[in-house]
Structures are given as C-alpha cells and as structure tokens.
Amino acid sequence: MKCPRFFIFLTIKFQTYGISNSMASIRGRHIVAILSLARNYRRKLR
C-alpha cells in the first residue's frame, strides 16, 4: 500500500462505474420484460 489515496480513488471510480452499469442493465432488462409482456398480452387478446 504505497499510495492508499490513489487506491481509494480507483475503488470509488470502479464502484460508481459498476453502479451506473448495473442501473443501465436493469433498465434495459425492464424494457425488454415490458415489451415481451405486451407482446404476450396482444397474443392473448387475439
């Protein structure tokens, strides 16, 4: 641990990047799930 400040900075950067990536992936999954549900609902209506 020569420079802990730099290490902490890197960990914070990676954490924020991971959180943003997870949020984007969750939003994408929700959009896909909603689209699939809408398709199934339309099929049931027909």
MMTF fields as JSON, N, C-alpha, C and O atoms, coordinates in Angstrom:
{
  "mmtfVersion": "1.0.0",
  "mmtfProducer": "UNKNOWN",
  "numBonds": 183,
  "numAtoms": 184,
  "numGroups": 46,
  "numChains": 1,
  "numModels": 1,
  "chainsPerModel": [1],
  "groupsPerChain": [46],
  "chainIdList": ["A"],
  "bondAtomList": [4, 2, 8, 6, 12, 10, 16, 14, 20, 18, 24, 22, 28, 26, 32, 30, 36, 34, 40, 38, 44, 42, 48, 46, 52, 50, 56, 54, 60, 58, 64, 62, 68, 66, 72, 70, 76, 74, 80, 78, 84, 82, 88, 86, 92, 90, 96, 94, 100, 98, 104, 102, 108, 106, 112, 110, 116, 114, 120, 118, 124, 122, 128, 126, 132, 130, 136, 134, 140, 138, 144, 142, 148, 146, 152, 150, 156, 154, 160, 158, 164, 162, 168, 166, 172, 170, 176, 174, 180, 178],
  "bondOrderList": [1, 1, 1, 1, 1, 1, 1, 1, 1, 1, 1, 1, 1, 1, 1, 1, 1, 1, 1, 1, 1, 1, 1, 1, 1, 1, 1, 1, 1, 1, 1, 1, 1, 1, 1, 1, 1, 1, 1, 1, 1, 1, 1, 1, 1],
  "groupList": [{"groupName": "MET", "atomNameList": ["N", "CA", "C", "O"], "elementList": ["N", "C", "C", "O"], "formalChargeList": [0, 0, 0, 0], "bondAtomList": [1, 0, 2, 1, 3, 2], "bondOrderList": [1, 1, 2], "singleLetterCode": "M", "chemCompType": "L-PEPTIDE LINKING"}, {"groupName": "LYS", "atomNameList": ["N", "CA", "C", "O"], "elementList": ["N", "C", "C", "O"], "formalChargeList": [0, 0, 0, 0], "bondAtomList": [1, 0, 2, 1, 3, 2], "bondOrderList": [1, 1, 2], "singleLetterCode": "K", "chemCompType": "L-PEPTIDE LINKING"}, {"groupName": "CYS", "atomNameList": ["N", "CA", "C", "O"], "elementList": ["N", "C", "C", "O"], "formalChargeList": [0, 0, 0, 0], "bondAtomList": [1, 0, 2, 1, 3, 2], "bondOrderList": [1, 1, 2], "singleLetterCode": "C", "chemCompType": "L-PEPTIDE LINKING"}, {"groupName": "PRO", "atomNameList": ["N", "CA", "C", "O"], "elementList": ["N", "C", "C", "O"], "formalChargeList": [0, 0, 0, 0], "bondAtomList": [1, 0, 2, 1, 3, 2], "bondOrderList": [1, 1, 2], "singleLetterCode": "P", "chemCompType": "L-PEPTIDE LINKING"}, {"groupName": "ARG", "atomNameList": ["N", "CA", "C", "O"], "elementList": ["N", "C", "C", "O"], "formalChargeList": [0, 0, 0, 0], "bondAtomList": [1, 0, 2, 1, 3, 2], "bondOrderList": [1, 1, 2], "singleLetterCode": "R", "chemCompType": "L-PEPTIDE LINKING"}, {"groupName": "PHE", "atomNameList": ["N", "CA", "C", "O"], "elementList": ["N", "C", "C", "O"], "formalChargeList": [0, 0, 0, 0], "bondAtomList": [1, 0, 2, 1, 3, 2], "bondOrderList": [1, 1, 2], "singleLetterCode": "F", "chemCompType": "L-PEPTIDE LINKING"}, {"groupName": "ILE", "atomNameList": ["N", "CA", "C", "O"], "elementList": ["N", "C", "C", "O"], "formalChargeList": [0, 0, 0, 0], "bondAtomList": [1, 0, 2, 1, 3, 2], "bondOrderList": [1, 1, 2], "singleLetterCode": "I", "chemCompType": "L-PEPTIDE LINKING"}, {"groupName": "LEU", "atomNameList": ["N", "CA", "C", "O"], "elementList": ["N", "C", "C", "O"], "formalChargeList": [0, 0, 0, 0], "bondAtomList": [1, 0, 2, 1, 3, 2], "bondOrderList": [1, 1, 2], "singleLetterCode": "L", "chemCompType": "L-PEPTIDE LINKING"}, {"groupName": "THR", "atomNameList": ["N", "CA", "C", "O"], "elementList": ["N", "C", "C", "O"], "formalChargeList": [0, 0, 0, 0], "bondAtomList": [1, 0, 2, 1, 3, 2], "bondOrderList": [1, 1, 2], "singleLetterCode": "T", "chemCompType": "L-PEPTIDE LINKING"}, {"groupName": "GLN", "atomNameList": ["N", "CA", "C", "O"], "elementList": ["N", "C", "C", "O"], "formalChargeList": [0, 0, 0, 0], "bondAtomList": [1, 0, 2, 1, 3, 2], "bondOrderList": [1, 1, 2], "singleLetterCode": "Q", "chemCompType": "L-PEPTIDE LINKING"}, {"groupName": "TYR", "atomNameList": ["N", "CA", "C", "O"], "elementList": ["N", "C", "C", "O"], "formalChargeList": [0, 0, 0, 0], "bondAtomList": [1, 0, 2, 1, 3, 2], "bondOrderList": [1, 1, 2], "singleLetterCode": "Y", "chemCompType": "L-PEPTIDE LINKING"}, {"groupName": "GLY", "atomNameList": ["N", "CA", "C", "O"], "elementList": ["N", "C", "C", "O"], "formalChargeList": [0, 0, 0, 0], "bondAtomList": [1, 0, 2, 1, 3, 2], "bondOrderList": [1, 1, 2], "singleLetterCode": "G", "chemCompType": "PEPTIDE LINKING"}, {"groupName": "SER", "atomNameList": ["N", "CA", "C", "O"], "elementList": ["N", "C", "C", "O"], "formalChargeList": [0, 0, 0, 0], "bondAtomList": [1, 0, 2, 1, 3, 2], "bondOrderList": [1, 1, 2], "singleLetterCode": "S", "chemCompType": "L-PEPTIDE LINKING"}, {"groupName": "ASN", "atomNameList": ["N", "CA", "C", "O"], "elementList": ["N", "C", "C", "O"], "formalChargeList": [0, 0, 0, 0], "bondAtomList": [1, 0, 2, 1, 3, 2], "bondOrderList": [1, 1, 2], "singleLetterCode": "N", "chemCompType": "L-PEPTIDE LINKING"}, {"groupName": "ALA", "atomNameList": ["N", "CA", "C", "O"], "elementList": ["N", "C", "C", "O"], "formalChargeList": [0, 0, 0, 0], "bondAtomList": [1, 0, 2, 1, 3, 2], "bondOrderList": [1, 1, 2], "singleLetterCode": "A", "chemCompType": "L-PEPTIDE LINKING"}, {"groupName": "HIS", "atomNameList": ["N", "CA", "C", "O"], "elementList": ["N", "C", "C", "O"], "formalChargeList": [0, 0, 0, 0], "bondAtomList": [1, 0, 2, 1, 3, 2], "bondOrderList": [1, 1, 2], "singleLetterCode": "H", "chemCompType": "L-PEPTIDE LINKING"}, {"groupName": "VAL", "atomNameList": ["N", "CA", "C", "O"], "elementList": ["N", "C", "C", "O"], "formalChargeList": [0, 0, 0, 0], "bondAtomList": [1, 0, 2, 1, 3, 2], "bondOrderList": [1, 1, 2], "singleLetterCode": "V", "chemCompType": "L-PEPTIDE LINKING"}],
  "groupTypeList": [0, 1, 2, 3, 4, 5, 5, 6, 5, 7, 8, 6, 1, 5, 9, 8, 10, 11, 6, 12, 13, 12, 0, 14, 12, 6, 4, 11, 4, 15, 6, 16, 14, 6, 7, 12, 7, 14, 4, 13, 10, 4, 4, 1, 7, 4],
  "groupIdList": [1, 2, 3, 4, 5, 6, 7, 8, 9, 10, 11, 12, 13, 14, 15, 16, 17, 18, 19, 20, 21, 22, 23, 24, 25, 26, 27, 28, 29, 30, 31, 32, 33, 34, 35, 36, 37, 38, 39, 40, 41, 42, 43, 44, 45, 46],
  "secStructList": [7, 7, 7, 2, 2, 2, 2, 2, 2, 2, 2, 2, 2, 2, 2, 2, 2, 2, 2, 2, 2, 2, 2, 2, 2, 2, 2, 2, 2, 2, 2, 2, 2, 2, 2, 2, 2, 2, 2, 2, 2, 2, 2, 2, 2, 7],
  "xCoordList": [0.843, 0.0, 0.885, 0.999, 1.503, 2.378, 1.552, 1.865, 0.497, -0.329, -1.793, -2.491, -2.263, -3.651, -4.68, -5.786, -4.311, -5.284, -5.636, -6.805, -4.617, -4.865, -5.72, -6.616, -5.428, -6.196, -7.664, -8.565, -7.896, -9.279, -9.976, -11.145, -9.25, -9.827, -10.246, -11.33, -9.377, -9.701, -10.917, -11.798, -10.974, -12.115, -13.409, -14.427, -13.38, -14.586, -14.992, -16.174, -14.004, -14.313, -14.959, -15.969, -14.369, -14.917, -16.317, -17.193, -16.532, -17.846, -18.901, -19.981, -18.596, -19.569, -19.825, -20.964, -18.757, -18.911, -19.779, -20.659, -19.523, -20.313, -21.772, -22.673, -22.006, -23.384, -24.109, -25.254, -23.46, -24.1, -24.376, -25.435, -23.424, -23.621, -24.789, -25.62, -24.858, -25.944, -27.287, -28.264, -27.349, -28.6, -29.028, -30.203, -28.092, -28.427, -28.909, -29.889, -28.223, -28.623, -30.003, -30.816, -30.274, -31.592, -32.672, -33.73, -32.41, -33.397, -33.625, -34.766, -32.545, -32.685, -33.5, -34.351, -33.237, -33.99, -35.452, -36.317, -35.752, -37.144, -37.84, -38.985, -37.135, -37.74, -38.033, -39.104, -37.074, -37.273, -38.434, -39.258, -38.497, -39.582, -40.934, -41.899, -41.005, -42.282, -42.689, -43.864, -41.715, -42.028, -42.534, -43.51, -41.873, -42.291, -43.689, -44.512, -43.963, -45.291, -46.352, -47.434, -46.044, -47.007, -47.276, -48.42, -46.235, -46.435, -47.319, -48.234, -47.048, -47.865, -49.308, -50.233, -49.514, -50.873, -51.617, -52.793, -50.931, -51.582, -51.946, -53.014, -51.055, -51.359, -52.581, -53.418, -52.692, -53.848, -55.131, -56.181, -55.045, -56.236, -56.726, -57.933, -55.809, -56.203, -56.709, -57.09],
  "yCoordList": [-1.19, 0.0, 1.248, 1.931, 1.542, 2.728, 4.0, 4.956, 4.037, 5.242, 4.833, 4.529, 4.822, 4.423, 5.384, 4.98, 6.666, 7.635, 7.267, 7.285, 6.935, 6.554, 5.286, 5.173, 4.322, 3.072, 3.349, 2.803, 4.2, 4.545, 5.241, 4.979, 6.128, 6.84, 5.842, 5.956, 4.863, 3.856, 3.041, 2.779, 2.637, 1.832, 2.632, 2.09, 3.912, 4.744, 4.859, 4.768, 5.061, 5.17, 3.879, 3.915, 2.739, 1.463, 1.234, 0.717, 1.616, 1.422, 2.252, 1.748, 3.518, 4.364, 3.823, 3.815, 3.371, 2.824, 1.571, 1.393, 0.698, -0.525, -0.218, -0.858, 0.763, 1.111, 1.641, 1.264, 2.507, 3.052, 1.934, 1.909, 1.002, -0.114, -0.983, -1.379, -1.282, -2.131, -1.432, -2.077, -0.127, 0.602, 0.546, 0.321, 0.746, 0.709, -0.689, -0.83, -1.725, -3.088, -3.393, -4.045, -2.922, -3.172, -2.476, -3.053, -1.244, -0.527, -1.265, -1.421, -1.722, -2.459, -3.73, -4.065, -4.439, -5.671, -5.358, -6.089, -4.272, -3.909, -3.586, -3.982, -2.86, -2.516, -3.781, -3.915, -4.718, -5.972, -6.753, -7.308, -6.794, -7.543, -6.922, -7.637, -5.594, -4.919, -5.189, -5.42, -5.159, -5.419, -6.844, -7.077, -7.796, -9.198, -9.381, -10.101, -8.73, -8.853, -8.262, -8.83, -7.119, -6.508, -7.435, -7.568, -8.076, -8.995, -10.16, -10.539, -10.736, -11.86, -11.42, -12.165, -10.217, -9.724, -9.558, -9.908, -9.026, -8.859, -10.218, -10.38, -11.2, -12.537, -13.11, -13.751, -12.882, -13.405, -12.715, -13.351, -11.403, -10.681, -11.238, -11.306, -11.635, -12.192, -13.615, -14.257],
  "zCoordList": [0.0, 0.0, 0.0, 1.018, -1.131, -1.201, -1.244, -0.534, -2.063, -2.151, -1.932, -2.899, -0.691, -0.412, -0.983, -1.341, -1.067, -1.619, -3.063, -3.45, -3.849, -5.238, -5.301, -6.137, -4.398, -4.362, -4.033, -4.671, -3.033, -2.658, -3.824, -4.104, -4.497, -5.643, -6.726, -7.299, -7.0, -8.017, -7.602, -8.422, -6.337, -5.896, -6.027, -6.458, -5.662, -5.785, -7.25, -7.584, -8.123, -9.555, -10.056, -10.759, -9.689, -10.16, -9.589, -10.283, -8.331, -7.724, -8.452, -8.762, -8.725, -9.414, -10.826, -11.294, -11.503, -12.851, -12.815, -13.656, -11.828, -11.72, -11.413, -11.956, -10.54, -10.192, -11.429, -11.68, -12.201, -13.4, -14.398, -15.024, -14.551, -15.479, -15.03, -15.848, -13.731, -13.228, -13.43, -13.81, -13.181, -13.372, -14.835, -15.126, -15.755, -17.182, -17.561, -18.292, -17.066, -17.419, -16.847, -17.503, -15.617, -15.018, -15.841, -16.093, -16.26, -17.078, -18.389, -18.824, -19.023, -20.272, -20.073, -20.897, -18.97, -18.711, -18.491, -18.973, -17.763, -17.522, -18.844, -19.065, -19.724, -21.021, -21.809, -22.401, -21.818, -22.559, -21.961, -22.687, -20.623, -19.974, -20.305, -20.574, -20.285, -20.583, -22.036, -22.321, -22.951, -24.359, -24.533, -25.246, -23.884, -24.016, -23.423, -23.989, -22.278, -21.674, -22.603, -22.75, -23.232, -24.145, -25.323, -25.756, -25.845, -26.969, -26.552, -27.282, -25.368, -24.906, -24.691, -25.012, -24.152, -23.918, -25.242, -25.345, -26.25, -27.553, -28.131, -28.72, -27.962, -28.482, -27.779, -28.415, -26.456, -25.72, -26.179, -26.276, -26.462, -26.905, -28.24, -28.474, -29.112, -30.412, -30.239, -31.218]
}
